[in-house]
Amino acid sequence: MKNKFDEFVKNGVKILDPDRIDIRGELECGSNVEIDINVIFEGKVFLGDNVKIGANCIISNSCIGNDTEVRPFSLIEGTNIGTNTFIGPYGRIRENTFVGNHVQLGNFVEIKNVRIGDNCRINHMTFLGDSELGDNVTIGAGSITCNYDGRKLHKTIIEKNVFIGSGTNLIAPLNVGSDSTIGSGSTITEDVPEGKLTLARSRQITIENWNGPENKSTDEK
């Protein structure tokens, strides 16, 4: 293993602590790569030029493109990631996922069997499964694809230039048309037309005197 680390160093790879890195397969690195502590590589892994791997990550059978950063505590398996992208911290990218270039996949984002186009932004606490995203898609915090109905997996297609507000549930199978917007807090069960704003919320109501004397528990009287 020492000879392998020496080869990495000659190629411009910066390993912050060789005693705290575990290579359980084949690791190939480009130039100017930086690997922090407690990182595990499994299977065949390729890191392009200028890639940075943060502390406590696990990467298996994946290819990571040039100028991409994997931030601490992220798990990447069976994935191809493009250039100038960042993952995490605390990101989980599962098998059969393809991530384009200039993509943001932030903290507590889980992706499974998804094809993501270029310039997409998915930054906070989101789950996407069995989906296709076109270029320039933004998905707000807490939004998910509901891809499993208890028997079968279903697909969600999100076309280019879509903006999906926070807290949205996308009930697959579903197609979201290009240049459309979905308002925050929506549960979407039908295809979304392109270029329009779609909302699916219960009507907000206010109940007066809901906690009046006649409605208080015995302990409060």
DAKADA-V612160 format. One record per residue. N is the residue number from 1. RES is the residue in three letters. PHI is phi as a letter, one per 20 degrees, with the letter a starting at -180 (NA if undefined). NEAR is the number of other ideal C-beta (glycine too) atoms within 10 Angstrom. Layout:
# DAKADA-V612160
N&RES&PHI&NEAR, N&RES&PHI&NEAR
This chain:
# DAKADA-V612160
1&MET&NA&9, 2&LYS&g&7, 3&ASN&f&7, 4&LYS&f&12, 5&PHE&f&14, 6&ASP&f&11, 7&GLU&f&11, 8&PHE&g&21, 9&VAL&f&12, 10&LYS&f&8, 11&ASN&e&13, 12&GLY&n&14, 13&VAL&e&19, 14&LYS&d&12, 15&ILE&d&19, 16&LEU&f&14, 17&ASP&b&12, 18&PRO&g&15, 19&ASP&f&6, 20&ARG&c&14, 21&ILE&b&20, 22&ASP&c&11, 23&ILE&d&15, 24&ARG&d&12, 25&GLY&r&12, 26&GLU&d&13, 27&LEU&d&21, 28&GLU&c&12, 29&CYS&c&22, 30&GLY&e&17, 31&SER&e&12, 32&ASN&l&16, 33&VAL&e&22, 34&GLU&c&17, 35&ILE&c&26, 36&ASP&e&20, 37&ILE&f&15, 38&ASN&m&16, 39&VAL&e&24, 40&ILE&d&16, 41&PHE&d&22, 42&GLU&c&17, 43&GLY&m&14, 44&LYS&e&13, 45&VAL&c&22, 46&PHE&c&17, 47&LEU&d&26, 48&GLY&f&20, 49&ASP&f&15, 50&ASN&m&18, 51&VAL&f&24, 52&LYS&c&18, 53&ILE&d&28, 54&GLY&f&21, 55&ALA&f&17, 56&ASN&m&17, 57&CYS&e&23, 58&ILE&c&17, 59&ILE&c&27, 60&SER&c&18, 61&ASN&l&17, 62&SER&c&22, 63&CYS&c&17, 64&ILE&d&28, 65&GLY&f&21, 66&ASN&g&18, 67&ASP&m&18, 68&THR&d&24, 69&GLU&c&17, 70&VAL&d&29, 71&ARG&e&20, 72&PRO&g&17, 73&PHE&m&17, 74&SER&d&26, 75&LEU&c&20, 76&ILE&c&27, 77&GLU&b&18, 78&GLY&l&15, 79&THR&c&23, 80&ASN&d&16, 81&ILE&d&26, 82&GLY&f&21, 83&THR&e&18, 84&ASN&l&16, 85&THR&c&23, 86&PHE&c&21, 87&ILE&c&30, 88&GLY&n&22, 89&PRO&f&17, 90&TYR&l&17, 91&GLY&e&23, 92&ARG&c&19, 93&ILE&d&26, 94&ARG&e&16, 95&GLU&g&13, 96&ASN&m&14, 97&THR&d&23, 98&PHE&c&16, 99&VAL&d&26, 100&GLY&f&21, 101&ASN&e&19, 102&HIS&l&18, 103&VAL&d&24, 104&GLN&d&14, 105&LEU&c&27, 106&GLY&e&19, 107&ASN&f&17, 108&PHE&l&16, 109&VAL&d&23, 110&GLU&d&18, 111&ILE&c&25, 112&LYS&b&21, 113&ASN&l&18, 114&VAL&c&26, 115&ARG&d&15, 116&ILE&d&27, 117&GLY&f&21, 118&ASP&f&19, 119&ASN&m&18, 120&CYS&e&24, 121&ARG&c&16, 122&ILE&c&26, 123&ASN&d&16, 124&HIS&b&15, 125&MET&l&18, 126&THR&c&23, 127&PHE&c&18, 128&LEU&c&25, 129&GLY&c&21, 130&ASP&l&17, 131&SER&c&23, 132&GLU&c&17, 133&LEU&d&27, 134&GLY&f&20, 135&ASP&f&18, 136&ASN&m&17, 137&VAL&d&23, 138&THR&d&16, 139&ILE&c&26, 140&GLY&f&21, 141&ALA&g&18, 142&GLY&m&17, 143&SER&e&23, 144&ILE&b&18, 145&THR&e&24, 146&CYS&e&17, 147&ASN&e&23, 148&TYR&c&12, 149&ASP&e&11, 150&GLY&o&4, 151&ARG&c&5, 152&LYS&c&9, 153&LEU&e&13, 154&HIS&c&16, 155&LYS&d&16, 156&THR&d&23, 157&ILE&d&16, 158&ILE&d&28, 159&GLU&f&19, 160&LYS&f&17, 161&ASN&m&18, 162&VAL&e&23, 163&PHE&d&16, 164&ILE&d&26, 165&GLY&f&19, 166&SER&f&16, 167&GLY&m&16, 168&THR&e&24, 169&ASN&d&15, 170&LEU&d&24, 171&ILE&e&17, 172&ALA&f&21, 173&PRO&f&15, 174&LEU&b&20, 175&ASN&c&16, 176&VAL&d&25, 177&GLY&f&18, 178&SER&f&17, 179&ASP&m&14, 180&SER&e&19, 181&THR&c&17, 182&ILE&d&24, 183&GLY&f&18, 184&SER&g&15, 185&GLY&m&17, 186&SER&e&20, 187&THR&d&13, 188&ILE&d&21, 189&THR&d&12, 190&GLU&c&10, 191&ASP&g&13, 192&VAL&d&24, 193&PRO&f&14, 194&GLU&f&15, 195&GLY&m&11, 196&LYS&c&11, 197&LEU&e&12, 198&THR&d&18, 199&LEU&c&12, 200&ALA&b&16, 201&ARG&c&10, 202&SER&f&7, 203&ARG&f&4, 204&GLN&f&5, 205&ILE&c&5, 206&THR&c&5, 207&ILE&d&6, 208&GLU&e&6, 209&ASN&l&8, 210&TRP&f&7, 211&ASN&d&10, 212&GLY&f&8, 213&PRO&g&8, 214&GLU&f&7, 215&ASN&d&9, 216&LYS&f&10, 217&SER&f&6, 218&THR&g&5, 219&ASP&f&5, 220&GLU&e&8, 221&LYS&f&7
